[in-house]
Amino acid sequence: MRILFVAAEASPLAKVGGMGDVVGALPKVLRAMGHDVRVFMPYYGFLPDKLEIPSEPIWWGTAMYQKFAVYETRLPKSDVPLYLFGHPSFMPRRVYYGEDEEWRFTLFSNGAAEFTWNYWKPNVIHCHDWHTAMIPVWMNETPDVKTIFTIHNLAYQGPWRWFLERITWCPWYMEGHNVMASAVQFADEVTTVSPTYAEQIQTAAYGETLEGLLSFVSGKLSGVLNGIDVESYNPETDRFIVENYNADTVERRKANKVALQEELGLVVDSGVFLVGMVSRLVEQKGLDLVIQIMDQFLSYTDAQLVVLGTGDRYYETQMWQMASRYPGRMSSHILFNEALSRRIYSGCDTLIMPSRFEPCGISQMLAMRYGCVPIVRRTGGLVDTVFYNDPMNEAGTGYCFDRYEPMDFLTAMIRALEAYRYKDQWRKLQQRGMWQNFSWEKSAYEYIKIYNRVLGNPDEGKPTEPSQTSGVKV
């Protein structure tokens, strides 16, 4: 199959959220399975700092009365062709934001459509979030090109119809009040990044006003759980951590904990309960719950807290202020630092994710990969990846709570703190998390089924399971 991924992000070149992880990893796996997979993304101003880009474009095109260029290179550490959409609107050293955000991503979508019509024609275009949502609408007139539309976060739905009619071509048959609604109607298949989120967005609580439409198209709506790069995120070989280990030598994590405490200015004590949070600091991630209960938790325990991430100024300020009240016990780092995030996963005892909603979530899977026990709210992809700890039956991988309430979150935190006192049981809990199989191969098999379905190809059946990876029981 010829498959073109069109997206605003692709890790490690441009990554803001989980979309970057998907587009940066899934094409590599699909290409290794024998498919001709390529990626189309904007040529951001910072990309020349990260990879070699030819000075001459491979193709020139026109969209929305704008001339653009397309440059060809490769995704880092792969043979996946990467097409970069070159236009001055993407030259600033940022991915999102700016007054022209809706206009420039509509231009990007239009450019991708022109590229497929005139230069390289795939069998399937895999579109990601509202930035590419007009492509399924335009491709409705090209029946030999099928479209898959993946919703990474339904809260961001893109420009309204009235704005689109002023800046680009809206076909006579187009329906929907914004680009997200239109993509849901015209894509051949709609996916989300976890099975539970696919069900939840059909309800008023999570549907962001599109629940009726999503219920109507439920026959072509499915959820495919994201994976993680188990080769890059491998505690046995990770060069960013102090001490390497695997599930059988998990006790060696203690060296990483002590090193993390020293690095962040915390009181060095390998026996203290060390809590981590690696997240965008926005309402979706449950920051209001953290603010409401963490003072109480830190006041009545000897636990320590590490926060890493950026987001809304209000939540950033709250984290700074809380850290100032607990010197030596709380450390807030308002920045994006990939290496530090790995050291947090490998050094903390638990990772908190009290999300209001969570389409999939990557951090909880990375945490378990490193033997860091997650504490999560049961929503979206967190339901599909983290299961209640049951020490009596030696089952489960973390601690969960259901209601979005401060006391429910605090109760889960205290339960984890109490369980941490029983070292043998805690070690088994860590190992169960490390043995989980979150490889991208599992997700790739599911997407291949979807591609074959929209193309009318016969179901090839489920391939054999991926081979065992180091430190992971499959």
VOPAGU-2260 file (C-alpha; in pm, 1 decimal, decimal comma):
REM VOPAGU-2260
SITE   aa  ch    i         X         Y         Z
SITE  MET   A    0       0,0       0,0       0,0
SITE  ARG   A    1     101,6     360,7     -60,2
SITE  ILE   A    2      20,7     561,8     252,1
SITE  LEU   A    3      76,8     933,3     312,3
SITE  PHE   A    4      71,2    1066,2     668,0
SITE  VAL   A    5     -22,3    1436,0     681,6
SITE  ALA   A    6      24,9    1605,1    1018,9
SITE  ALA   A    7     144,9    1917,5    1197,8
SITE  GLU   A    8     390,7    1722,8    1415,9
SITE  ALA   A    9     638,9    1438,6    1384,6
SITE  SER   A   10     874,5    1340,4    1662,5
SITE  PRO   A   11    1162,6    1411,7    1712,4
SITE  LEU   A   12    1149,6    1703,9    1469,8
SITE  ALA   A   13     837,3    1883,2    1591,6
SITE  LYS   A   14     658,7    1747,1    1897,1
SITE  VAL   A   15     405,4    1922,5    2117,7
SITE  GLY   A   16     167,4    1640,7    2207,1
SITE  GLY   A   17      93,6    1275,6    2142,5
SITE  MET   A   18      36,5    1335,2    1771,7
SITE  GLY   A   19     410,0    1386,2    1729,0
SITE  ASP   A   20     480,7    1045,4    1880,5
SITE  VAL   A   21     231,8     874,1    1648,5
SITE  VAL   A   22     354,4    1036,1    1327,0
SITE  GLY   A   23     718,3     997,2    1426,0
SITE  ALA   A   24     693,8     626,1    1506,5
SITE  LEU   A   25     404,4     457,1    1323,9
SITE  PRO   A   26     527,0     524,6     965,3
SITE  LYS   A   27     861,3     358,9    1048,5
SITE  VAL   A   28     688,1      43,7    1169,1
SITE  LEU   A   29     449,8      30,9     872,5
SITE  ARG   A   30     736,6      80,7     630,6
SITE  ALA   A   31     929,0    -202,2     796,5
SITE  MET   A   32     622,8    -420,1     727,3
SITE  GLY   A   33     663,3    -357,6     356,0
SITE  HIS   A   34     433,9     -61,2     289,4
SITE  ASP   A   35     535,2     254,6     103,7
SITE  VAL   A   36     472,6     507,8     380,9
SITE  ARG   A   37     566,2     875,0     357,2
SITE  VAL   A   38     510,9    1181,7     576,6
SITE  PHE   A   39     400,6    1533,3     478,7
SITE  MET   A   40     444,2    1811,9     736,6
SITE  PRO   A   41     520,8    2186,4     751,6
SITE  TYR   A   42     872,8    2318,3     704,5
SITE  TYR   A   43     908,3    2498,4    1038,7
SITE  GLY   A   44    1180,7    2757,2    1085,4
SITE  PHE   A   45    1368,9    2545,4    1338,1
SITE  LEU   A   46    1389,8    2226,0    1129,8
SITE  PRO   A   47    1729,0    2306,2     967,3
SITE  ASP   A   48    1876,8    2287,1    1318,5
SITE  LYS   A   49    1763,7    1925,1    1348,0
SITE  LEU   A   50    1822,9    1762,1    1009,3
SITE  GLU   A   51    1976,9    1812,7     668,4
SITE  ILE   A   52    1731,1    1960,2     416,8
SITE  PRO   A   53    1817,1    2002,0      47,1
SITE  SER   A   54    1834,8    2360,7     -68,7
SITE  GLU   A   55    1631,0    2289,4    -381,3
SITE  PRO   A   56    1266,2    2176,0    -364,1
SITE  ILE   A   57    1141,9    1871,2    -551,4
SITE  TRP   A   58     814,8    2039,6    -649,9
SITE  TRP   A   59     645,2    2377,9    -660,1
SITE  GLY   A   60     271,7    2422,8    -616,2
SITE  THR   A   61       0,6    2683,6    -570,6
SITE  ALA   A   62    -282,7    2687,5    -317,1
SITE  MET   A   63    -509,0    2966,2    -190,9
SITE  TYR   A   64    -327,8    3204,8    -430,9
SITE  GLN   A   65      -1,8    3125,1    -253,3
SITE  LYS   A   66     305,8    2967,8    -409,0
SITE  PHE   A   67     471,9    2697,6    -199,4
SITE  ALA   A   68     762,6    2455,9    -228,0
SITE  VAL   A   69     798,2    2094,6    -119,5
SITE  TYR   A   70    1135,7    1964,7      -1,7
SITE  GLU   A   71    1221,8    1597,7      39,2
SITE  THR   A   72    1436,4    1448,0     315,3
SITE  ARG   A   73    1406,9    1154,2     558,9
SITE  LEU   A   74    1268,0    1108,7     907,5
SITE  PRO   A   75    1566,2    1081,0    1143,4
SITE  LYS   A   76    1705,3     729,7    1188,9
SITE  SER   A   77    1478,0     582,9     922,3
SITE  ASP   A   78    1424,0     544,3     548,8
SITE  VAL   A   79    1079,3     708,2     563,1
SITE  PRO   A   80    1055,1     988,1     301,9
SITE  LEU   A   81     962,4    1320,0     461,7
SITE  TYR   A   82     804,3    1596,1     253,0
SITE  LEU   A   83     827,6    1945,6     398,2
SITE  PHE   A   84     570,7    2207,9     299,1
SITE  GLY   A   85     766,1    2529,6     254,7
SITE  HIS   A   86     589,8    2864,6     290,8
SITE  PRO   A   87     691,5    3186,9     472,3
SITE  SER   A   88     401,0    3152,2     719,4
SITE  PHE   A   89     578,1    2853,1     876,5
SITE  MET   A   90     918,9    3018,3     907,2
SITE  PRO   A   91     871,0    3138,7    1271,0
SITE  ARG   A   92    1038,8    2904,7    1521,1
SITE  ARG   A   93     713,8    2765,7    1660,6
SITE  VAL   A   94     460,7    2495,8    1579,2
SITE  TYR   A   95     132,5    2643,8    1699,3
SITE  TYR   A   96     -20,2    2974,0    1806,0
SITE  GLY   A   97     -18,6    3306,6    1628,4
SITE  GLU   A   98    -303,3    3504,9    1476,5
SITE  ASP   A   99    -261,3    3325,4    1143,6
SITE  GLU   A  100    -274,3    2970,0    1283,3
SITE  GLU   A  101    -606,4    2873,5    1122,7
SITE  TRP   A  102    -513,4    3031,2     789,5
SITE  ARG   A  103    -169,4    2873,0     761,9
SITE  PHE   A  104    -281,9    2520,6     852,5
SITE  THR   A  105    -568,2    2547,5     602,8
SITE  LEU   A  106    -304,5    2644,5     346,1
SITE  PHE   A  107     -96,9    2345,6     458,0
SITE  SER   A  108    -394,4    2110,5     404,2
SITE  ASN   A  109    -461,7    2258,7      64,3
SITE  GLY   A  110     -96,3    2217,0     -25,5
SITE  ALA   A  111    -103,3    1851,9      79,0
SITE  ALA   A  112    -408,2    1792,6    -140,9
SITE  GLU   A  113    -240,4    1957,3    -440,5
SITE  PHE   A  114      71,1    1749,6    -376,1
SITE  THR   A  115    -124,1    1422,7    -388,5
SITE  TRP   A  116    -316,6    1524,3    -696,8
SITE  ASN   A  117     -11,8    1637,7    -892,0
SITE  TYR   A  118     305,3    1474,3    -760,0
SITE  TRP   A  119     271,4    1154,8    -550,4
SITE  LYS   A  120     -64,1     978,4    -537,1
SITE  PRO   A  121    -112,7     742,1    -239,9
SITE  ASN   A  122    -380,9     480,8    -188,5
SITE  VAL   A  123    -456,0     618,9     158,0
SITE  ILE   A  124    -404,2     959,1     317,0
SITE  HIS   A  125    -386,7     935,0     695,1
SITE  CYS   A  126    -489,9    1276,9     830,6
SITE  HIS   A  127    -428,1    1390,5    1187,5
SITE  ASP   A  128    -644,3    1638,9    1380,5
SITE  TRP   A  129    -804,7    1960,3    1260,3
SITE  HIS   A  130    -489,4    2086,6    1088,0
SITE  THR   A  131    -558,7    1836,1     807,8
SITE  ALA   A  132    -935,6    1811,1     837,0
SITE  MET   A  133   -1020,5    1961,9     498,1
SITE  ILE   A  134    -832,5    1689,8     311,3
SITE  PRO   A  135   -1110,2    1426,0     349,0
SITE  VAL   A  136   -1357,3    1684,0     215,8
SITE  TRP   A  137   -1151,3    1761,9     -94,0
SITE  MET   A  138   -1061,2    1396,3    -155,1
SITE  ASN   A  139   -1429,5    1306,6    -171,6
SITE  GLU   A  140   -1401,0    1384,4    -544,6
SITE  THR   A  141   -1102,6    1150,4    -581,7
SITE  PRO   A  142   -1254,0     807,0    -513,4
SITE  ASP   A  143    -930,0     614,7    -574,1
SITE  VAL   A  144    -767,9     792,7    -277,2
SITE  LYS   A  145    -913,5     692,2      59,4
SITE  THR   A  146    -882,0     899,5     375,9
SITE  ILE   A  147    -839,1     807,2     741,3
SITE  PHE   A  148    -896,3    1085,6     992,9
SITE  THR   A  149    -746,9    1041,6    1340,4
SITE  ILE   A  150    -876,6    1252,8    1629,5
SITE  HIS   A  151    -601,1    1313,1    1881,0
SITE  ASN   A  152    -789,5    1574,3    2081,8
SITE  LEU   A  153   -1151,2    1661,1    2009,8
SITE  ALA   A  154   -1129,7    1981,4    2213,7
SITE  TYR   A  155    -949,4    2154,0    1924,4
SITE  GLN   A  156   -1178,6    2159,0    1620,9
SITE  GLY   A  157   -1026,0    2421,6    1393,0
SITE  PRO   A  158   -1181,6    2710,4    1197,2
SITE  TRP   A  159   -1552,3    2759,7    1138,1
SITE  ARG   A  160   -1721,7    2718,5     802,8
SITE  TRP   A  161   -1780,2    3092,3     754,7
SITE  PHE   A  162   -1405,4    3156,1     786,4
SITE  LEU   A  163   -1316,0    2877,5     545,9
SITE  GLU   A  164   -1546,2    3015,7     278,4
SITE  ARG   A  165   -1347,2    3339,5     287,2
SITE  ILE   A  166   -1002,7    3184,6     245,8
SITE  THR   A  167   -1028,6    2857,5      53,4
SITE  TRP   A  168   -1236,7    2632,3    -167,7
SITE  CYS   A  169   -1537,9    2479,7       8,6
SITE  PRO   A  170   -1706,5    2227,0    -223,8
SITE  TRP   A  171   -2079,3    2256,2    -277,7
SITE  TYR   A  172   -2135,6    1922,7    -101,6
SITE  MET   A  173   -1940,2    2017,2     211,4
SITE  GLU   A  174   -2128,0    1985,9     540,4
SITE  GLY   A  175   -2032,2    2069,7     895,9
SITE  HIS   A  176   -1998,5    2390,7    1095,1
SITE  ASN   A  177   -1620,7    2353,1    1135,2
SITE  VAL   A  178   -1339,6    2150,3     979,7
SITE  MET   A  179   -1346,9    1876,0    1242,7
SITE  ALA   A  180   -1716,7    1811,6    1183,8
SITE  SER   A  181   -1660,2    1803,5     809,2
SITE  ALA   A  182   -1370,9    1557,8     835,3
SITE  VAL   A  183   -1575,2    1322,5    1052,1
SITE  GLN   A  184   -1845,4    1313,2     785,7
SITE  PHE   A  185   -1628,8    1275,1     474,7
SITE  ALA   A  186   -1339,2    1055,5     591,8
SITE  ASP   A  187   -1369,5     691,3     492,3
SITE  GLU   A  188   -1274,8     590,5     846,3
SITE  VAL   A  189   -1245,2     789,8    1169,4
SITE  THR   A  190   -1014,7     674,1    1446,1
SITE  THR   A  191    -915,2     793,5    1790,2
SITE  VAL   A  192    -605,5     701,7    1987,5
SITE  SER   A  193    -770,3     464,0    2234,3
SITE  PRO   A  194   -1082,7     241,2    2233,8
SITE  THR   A  195   -1230,4     401,8    2545,7
SITE  TYR   A  196   -1194,0     754,6    2407,4
SITE  ALA   A  197   -1375,7     641,8    2091,5
SITE  GLU   A  198   -1670,5     544,7    2310,9
SITE  GLN   A  199   -1655,0     848,6    2538,7
SITE  ILE   A  200   -1664,6    1108,5    2261,0
SITE  GLN   A  201   -2006,9     977,5    2163,2
SITE  THR   A  202   -2142,3    1115,1    2492,9
SITE  ALA   A  203   -2220,7    1472,7    2594,9
SITE  ALA   A  204   -1955,9    1466,1    2868,9
SITE  TYR   A  205   -1670,0    1421,0    2621,3
SITE  GLY   A  206   -1815,4    1493,7    2277,8
SITE  GLU   A  207   -1739,8    1869,1    2268,3
SITE  THR   A  208   -2080,6    1927,7    2094,6
SITE  LEU   A  209   -2000,7    1665,6    1826,4
SITE  GLU   A  210   -2134,8    1367,0    2021,2
SITE  GLY   A  211   -2447,4    1340,1    1802,7
SITE  LEU   A  212   -2247,8    1336,1    1480,2
SITE  LEU   A  213   -1993,5    1090,2    1620,2
SITE  SER   A  214   -2271,9     857,9    1731,6
SITE  PHE   A  215   -2425,1     882,6    1385,5
SITE  VAL   A  216   -2098,5     773,3    1217,7
SITE  SER   A  217   -2013,8     514,8    1485,0
SITE  GLY   A  218   -2005,3     243,1    1221,1
SITE  LYS   A  219   -1681,5     387,0    1083,7
SITE  LEU   A  220   -1544,3     508,8    1419,8
SITE  SER   A  221   -1288,5     301,5    1608,5
SITE  GLY   A  222   -1011,1     344,4    1862,5
SITE  VAL   A  223    -655,4     222,5    1816,3
SITE  LEU   A  224    -434,0     252,7    2120,2
SITE  ASN   A  225    -109,5     443,9    2073,0
SITE  GLY   A  226     220,8     273,9    2136,6
SITE  ILE   A  227     565,1     387,3    2248,3
SITE  ASP   A  228     910,0     343,8    2098,6
SITE  VAL   A  229    1031,8      53,3    2314,3
SITE  GLU   A  230    1379,4      70,4    2162,4
SITE  SER   A  231    1438,5     435,0    2242,8
SITE  TYR   A  232    1258,1     421,6    2577,0
SITE  ASN   A  233    1443,6     125,1    2720,2
SITE  PRO   A  234    1577,1     151,2    3077,4
SITE  GLU   A  235    1829,1    -121,0    2996,3
SITE  THR   A  236    2005,2      93,8    2733,0
SITE  ASP   A  237    1890,4     453,9    2796,4
SITE  ARG   A  238    2198,8     678,2    2794,1
SITE  PHE   A  239    2018,7     963,9    2968,7
SITE  ILE   A  240    1984,7     784,8    3302,3
SITE  VAL   A  241    2254,2     711,7    3560,4
SITE  GLU   A  242    2195,3     340,2    3613,9
SITE  ASN   A  243    2054,8     102,1    3354,5
SITE  TYR   A  244    1829,0    -182,9    3459,8
SITE  ASN   A  245    1546,5    -410,1    3350,1
SITE  ALA   A  246    1248,1    -578,0    3513,0
SITE  ASP   A  247    1468,3    -840,2    3676,6
SITE  THR   A  248    1706,8    -582,1    3824,8
SITE  VAL   A  249    1452,7    -313,4    3911,2
SITE  GLU   A  250    1613,2    -256,8    4251,7
SITE  ARG   A  251    1896,3     -77,2    4068,5
SITE  ARG   A  252    1654,5     211,6    4005,9
SITE  LYS   A  253    1754,4     347,5    4348,2
SITE  ALA   A  254    2069,0     501,5    4198,4
SITE  ASN   A  255    1854,9     698,1    3951,3
SITE  LYS   A  256    1632,8     820,7    4234,0
SITE  VAL   A  257    1926,5     951,8    4435,1
SITE  ALA   A  258    2079,6    1113,4    4125,0
SITE  LEU   A  259    1746,9    1282,0    4041,9
SITE  GLN   A  260    1714,5    1420,2    4395,0
SITE  GLU   A  261    2067,0    1559,0    4376,3
SITE  GLU   A  262    2009,0    1709,3    4032,4
SITE  LEU   A  263    1686,1    1886,2    4131,8
SITE  GLY   A  264    1791,4    2007,4    4474,5
SITE  LEU   A  265    1567,8    1774,6    4674,2
SITE  VAL   A  266    1663,5    1623,8    5007,1
SITE  VAL   A  267    1853,8    1307,1    4919,8
SITE  ASP   A  268    1668,8    1013,1    5073,6
SITE  SER   A  269    1625,5     692,4    4875,9
SITE  GLY   A  270    1349,0     576,4    5108,2
SITE  VAL   A  271    1117,0     873,0    5064,4
SITE  PHE   A  272     811,5     846,4    4834,3
SITE  LEU   A  273     903,8    1044,5    4520,7
SITE  VAL   A  274     611,8    1158,5    4301,6
SITE  GLY   A  275     660,4    1280,6    3945,2
SITE  MET   A  276     444,7    1467,8    3694,6
SITE  VAL   A  277     548,9    1509,6    3330,0
SITE  SER   A  278     270,7    1691,5    3151,0
SITE  ARG   A  279     142,3    1991,9    2966,8
SITE  LEU   A  280      23,9    2228,3    3239,4
SITE  VAL   A  281    -331,3    2277,8    3115,5
SITE  GLU   A  282    -678,9    2217,8    3254,8
SITE  GLN   A  283    -720,5    1891,8    3061,5
SITE  LYS   A  284    -439,9    1732,8    3263,2
SITE  GLY   A  285    -613,6    1778,5    3599,9
SITE  LEU   A  286    -392,2    2058,3    3730,7
SITE  ASP   A  287    -676,7    2198,3    3939,5
SITE  LEU   A  288    -691,9    1868,6    4130,4
SITE  VAL   A  289    -316,6    1879,2    4186,3
SITE  ILE   A  290    -341,1    2232,9    4323,4
SITE  GLN   A  291    -627,7    2140,7    4555,2
SITE  ILE   A  292    -477,8    1832,2    4719,3
SITE  MET   A  293    -100,3    1852,9    4689,8
SITE  ASP   A  294     -52,9    2101,7    4976,2
SITE  GLN   A  295    -238,2    1863,9    5204,6
SITE  PHE   A  296     -48,7    1560,5    5077,7
SITE  LEU   A  297     292,0    1721,2    5120,2
SITE  SER   A  298     202,4    1871,6    5458,7
SITE  TYR   A  299     104,8    1541,7    5618,6
SITE  THR   A  300     363,9    1312,2    5458,2
SITE  ASP   A  301     737,1    1318,3    5393,1
SITE  ALA   A  302     681,1    1267,6    5018,3
SITE  GLN   A  303     855,5    1469,1    4749,5
SITE  LEU   A  304     716,2    1603,3    4419,8
SITE  VAL   A  305     878,5    1678,6    4083,2
SITE  VAL   A  306     686,0    1865,5    3809,4
SITE  LEU   A  307     809,6    1902,9    3451,3
SITE  GLY   A  308     615,8    2076,0    3174,3
SITE  THR   A  309     486,4    2398,0    3024,7
SITE  GLY   A  310     138,1    2530,4    2956,8
SITE  ASP   A  311    -101,6    2793,4    3084,2
SITE  ARG   A  312      62,6    3076,2    3274,4
SITE  TYR   A  313    -177,0    3034,2    3567,9
SITE  TYR   A  314     -79,7    2670,6    3627,0
SITE  GLU   A  315     288,4    2742,4    3572,6
SITE  THR   A  316     271,2    3012,0    3842,2
SITE  GLN   A  317      85,1    2783,7    4080,8
SITE  MET   A  318     353,8    2516,9    4046,6
SITE  TRP   A  319     630,1    2771,8    4109,3
SITE  GLN   A  320     457,3    2905,4    4417,6
SITE  MET   A  321     392,7    2559,3    4559,0
SITE  ALA   A  322     757,0    2464,7    4511,0
SITE  SER   A  323     862,9    2774,5    4704,6
SITE  ARG   A  324     654,2    2657,3    5001,2
SITE  TYR   A  325     830,6    2319,6    5010,7
SITE  PRO   A  326    1202,7    2378,8    4954,1
SITE  GLY   A  327    1394,3    2055,7    4929,3
SITE  ARG   A  328    1072,5    1859,2    4883,4
SITE  MET   A  329     922,8    1994,8    4562,6
SITE  SER   A  330    1088,5    2096,0    4237,5
SITE  SER   A  331     909,5    2264,3    3945,1
SITE  HIS   A  332    1070,0    2287,9    3603,0
SITE  ILE   A  333     862,7    2493,1    3359,1
SITE  LEU   A  334    1022,5    2376,1    3038,7
SITE  PHE   A  335    1036,5    2091,4    2787,7
SITE  ASN   A  336    1333,7    1863,8    2852,4
SITE  GLU   A  337    1328,1    1516,3    2701,2
SITE  ALA   A  338    1635,1    1393,6    2889,2
SITE  LEU   A  339    1501,2    1513,1    3225,4
SITE  SER   A  340    1167,1    1344,2    3160,1
SITE  ARG   A  341    1347,7    1011,4    3119,6
SITE  ARG   A  342    1531,3    1065,0    3447,0
SITE  ILE   A  343    1198,8    1137,7    3616,3
SITE  TYR   A  344    1047,0     816,4    3480,3
SITE  SER   A  345    1350,8     617,9    3595,0
SITE  GLY   A  346    1388,2     785,0    3935,5
SITE  CYS   A  347    1038,1     855,3    4066,4
SITE  ASP   A  348     833,6     594,8    4249,1
SITE  THR   A  349     505,4     706,5    4096,2
SITE  LEU   A  350     372,5     929,7    3818,1
SITE  ILE   A  351      45,0    1119,6    3857,6
SITE  MET   A  352    -204,1    1175,2    3572,5
SITE  PRO   A  353    -535,9    1299,5    3719,5
SITE  SER   A  354    -665,6    1399,5    3375,3
SITE  ARG   A  355   -1006,2    1553,1    3317,4
SITE  PHE   A  356   -1001,2    1370,5    2982,9
SITE  GLU   A  357    -721,7    1183,9    2808,0
SITE  PRO   A  358    -752,7    1065,2    2444,8
SITE  CYS   A  359    -468,0     820,5    2500,0
SITE  GLY   A  360    -178,5     942,6    2710,2
SITE  ILE   A  361     183,7     849,0    2655,4
SITE  SER   A  362     338,8     935,2    2991,0
SITE  GLN   A  363     172,1     651,8    3180,7
SITE  MET   A  364     307,9     396,7    2932,9
SITE  LEU   A  365     657,2     544,1    2948,2
SITE  ALA   A  366     638,7     545,8    3328,6
SITE  MET   A  367     549,0     177,2    3343,7
SITE  ARG   A  368     824,5     100,2    3094,6
SITE  TYR   A  369    1069,6     246,7    3349,0
SITE  GLY   A  370     914,0      85,9    3657,3
SITE  CYS   A  371     740,6     405,0    3773,2
SITE  VAL   A  372     392,6     320,6    3904,7
SITE  PRO   A  373     115,4     542,6    3757,7
SITE  ILE   A  374    -167,0     701,9    3956,4
SITE  VAL   A  375    -438,7     793,2    3706,6
SITE  ARG   A  376    -800,6     889,6    3669,7
SITE  ARG   A  377    -996,1     628,5    3477,5
SITE  THR   A  378   -1072,1     815,4    3157,6
SITE  GLY   A  379    -988,5     766,5    2789,6
SITE  GLY   A  380    -667,9     581,5    2715,6
SITE  LEU   A  381    -582,1     562,8    3084,7
SITE  VAL   A  382    -862,8     306,9    3121,2
SITE  ASP   A  383    -705,5      94,6    2847,3
SITE  THR   A  384    -349,3     103,1    2980,1
SITE  VAL   A  385    -353,9     120,0    3363,4
SITE  PHE   A  386    -534,0    -136,1    3578,1
SITE  TYR   A  387    -613,8    -145,7    3949,8
SITE  ASN   A  388    -338,5    -289,2    4165,7
SITE  ASP   A  389    -458,2    -612,4    4323,7
SITE  PRO   A  390    -173,0    -733,4    4546,8
SITE  MET   A  391    -367,8   -1035,7    4672,3
SITE  ASN   A  392    -394,1   -1179,1    4321,0
SITE  GLU   A  393     -73,3   -1013,7    4198,0
SITE  ALA   A  394    -258,1    -831,4    3921,4
SITE  GLY   A  395    -281,9    -470,8    3804,9
SITE  THR   A  396     -26,2    -205,6    3716,2
SITE  GLY   A  397    -117,5     112,0    3904,9
SITE  TYR   A  398    -365,1     310,2    4114,9
SITE  CYS   A  399    -685,5     452,2    3969,6
SITE  PHE   A  400    -979,0     669,6    4071,6
SITE  ASP   A  401   -1303,6     732,8    3885,8
SITE  ARG   A  402   -1468,9    1061,0    3982,4
SITE  TYR   A  403   -1303,0    1390,9    3899,7
SITE  GLU   A  404   -1295,6    1494,0    4266,3
SITE  PRO   A  405   -1004,4    1612,7    4486,4
SITE  MET   A  406   -1071,6    1361,3    4764,6
SITE  ASP   A  407   -1081,3    1070,7    4521,1
SITE  PHE   A  408    -742,4    1174,6    4386,0
SITE  LEU   A  409    -600,6    1222,1    4736,8
SITE  THR   A  410    -730,1     878,8    4839,3
SITE  ALA   A  411    -549,8     717,2    4545,2
SITE  MET   A  412    -230,8     900,9    4640,1
SITE  ILE   A  413    -251,6     778,6    5000,5
SITE  ARG   A  414    -323,5     422,0    4890,4
SITE  ALA   A  415      -9,6     427,6    4675,1
SITE  LEU   A  416     195,5     577,8    4958,7
SITE  GLU   A  417      83,0     304,0    5197,5
SITE  ALA   A  418     155,8      30,8    4941,1
SITE  TYR   A  419     506,0     172,2    4890,7
SITE  ARG   A  420     591,7      61,6    5245,1
SITE  TYR   A  421     567,3    -304,3    5139,2
SITE  LYS   A  422     879,4    -327,6    4925,6
SITE  ASP   A  423     835,5    -682,3    4794,6
SITE  GLN   A  424     481,3    -617,5    4675,5
SITE  TRP   A  425     582,7    -281,0    4530,4
SITE  ARG   A  426     862,9    -446,4    4332,1
SITE  LYS   A  427     615,1    -694,6    4183,2
SITE  LEU   A  428     386,0    -403,1    4092,1
SITE  GLN   A  429     673,4    -231,3    3913,9
SITE  GLN   A  430     759,8    -547,5    3726,1
SITE  ARG   A  431     403,2    -599,5    3605,3
SITE  GLY   A  432     413,4    -252,4    3455,1
SITE  MET   A  433     748,7    -314,7    3289,3
SITE  TRP   A  434     621,2    -638,6    3135,8
SITE  GLN   A  435     337,2    -464,2    2951,8
SITE  ASN   A  436     365,2    -466,4    2572,0
SITE  PHE   A  437     309,3    -111,6    2441,7
SITE  SER   A  438     508,9    -155,7    2120,3
SITE  TRP   A  439     396,4      20,2    1803,2
SITE  GLU   A  440     373,6    -312,0    1618,2
SITE  LYS   A  441      43,2    -390,0    1789,8
SITE  SER   A  442    -104,1     -56,7    1677,9
SITE  ALA   A  443      36,2     -96,5    1326,7
SITE  TYR   A  444    -147,7    -427,0    1280,9
SITE  GLU   A  445    -475,9    -256,3    1368,2
SITE  TYR   A  446    -415,4      30,5    1126,6
SITE  ILE   A  447    -329,4    -212,2     846,5
SITE  LYS   A  448    -669,9    -373,3     898,7
SITE  ILE   A  449    -835,2     -31,2     870,0
SITE  TYR   A  450    -641,5      55,9     553,2
SITE  ASN   A  451    -737,6    -275,8     394,8
SITE  ARG   A  452   -1100,4    -223,5     493,8
SITE  VAL   A  453   -1133,9     117,8     327,0
SITE  LEU   A  454    -952,1      -9,5      16,8
SITE  GLY   A  455   -1175,2    -314,6      -4,7
SITE  ASN   A  456    -883,2    -552,9      36,1
SITE  PRO   A  457    -936,2    -890,1     204,4
SITE  ASP   A  458    -861,8    -913,4     575,3
SITE  GLU   A  459    -515,4   -1062,0     606,9
SITE  GLY   A  460    -586,1   -1189,9     957,2
SITE  LYS   A  461    -392,3   -1111,3    1268,8
SITE  PRO   A  462     -16,9   -1150,8    1220,7
SITE  THR   A  463     196,6   -1321,0    1478,0
SITE  GLU   A  464     271,6   -1122,5    1790,9
SITE  PRO   A  465     576,4    -893,0    1790,7
SITE  SER   A  466     898,8   -1046,7    1909,4
SITE  GLN   A  467     992,2   -1005,0    2273,6
SITE  THR   A  468    1185,8    -690,5    2356,5
SITE  SER   A  469    1445,3    -654,3    2626,4
SITE  GLY   A  470    1296,8    -632,7    2971,1
SITE  VAL   A  471     941,7    -685,5    2845,3
SITE  LYS   A  472     732,5    -998,8    2867,5
SITE  VAL   A  473     491,7   -1020,3    2573,2
